[in-house]
């Protein structure tokens, strides 16, 4: 009985301490930084808007909408 318990404890330690280090972490696309094509400032990809095949930040998009 003691051998089975010791094997179970060792297996649990391996599973919880060693295996998570080898798991593949998923890349979060929301944290990817991209440059605004107009001003060159970097923003996260969810803050940029696509307009005429250009990535624009909110302020540059507002300038183009209001200025032209």
C-alpha positions in Angstrom: 0.0 0.0 0.0 2.9 2.4 0.8 4.5 1.7 -2.6 1.3 2.6 -4.5 0.9 5.8 -2.5 4.6 6.8 -3.1 4.2 6.1 -6.9 1.0 8.2 -6.9 2.7 11.1 -5.1 5.7 11.0 -7.5 3.3 10.8 -10.5 1.4 13.8 -9.2 4.6 15.8 -8.7 5.7 15.1 -12.2 2.3 16.0 -13.6 1.9 19.3 -11.8 5.5 20.5 -11.7 7.2 19.3 -14.8 4.6 18.8 -17.5 3.2 22.4 -17.5 6.7 23.7 -18.5 6.5 21.8 -21.7 3.0 22.8 -22.8 2.7 25.1 -25.8 1.5 28.5 -24.8 -1.0 30.1 -27.1 -0.1 33.5 -28.6 -2.5 36.2 -27.8 -3.1 38.2 -30.9 -4.6 41.1 -29.0 -1.3 42.0 -27.5 0.5 42.2 -30.9 1.7 45.8 -31.5 1.4 47.3 -35.0 2.3 50.7 -36.3 -0.2 53.2 -37.5 0.6 53.8 -41.2 -0.1 57.5 -40.9 1.7 58.6 -37.7 3.9 55.6 -37.0 2.8 55.2 -33.4 2.4 51.6 -32.2 -0.9 50.3 -30.9 -2.4 46.9 -30.1 -4.0 45.3 -33.1 -7.5 45.7 -31.7 -7.1 49.5 -31.5 -6.3 50.0 -35.1 -8.8 50.4 -37.9 -8.3 49.3 -41.5 -9.2 52.0 -44.0 -8.1 51.9 -47.7 -5.7 49.0 -46.9 -4.0 51.2 -44.2 -3.8 50.6 -40.5 -4.9 53.8 -38.7 -5.2 54.7 -35.1 -8.4 56.4 -33.9 -6.9 60.0 -34.0 -5.5 59.6 -37.5 -8.8 58.1 -38.7 -10.7 61.0 -37.2 -8.4 63.5 -38.9 -8.8 61.8 -42.3 -12.6 61.6 -41.9 -12.9 65.2 -40.8 -10.1 66.7 -42.9 -11.0 65.4 -46.3 
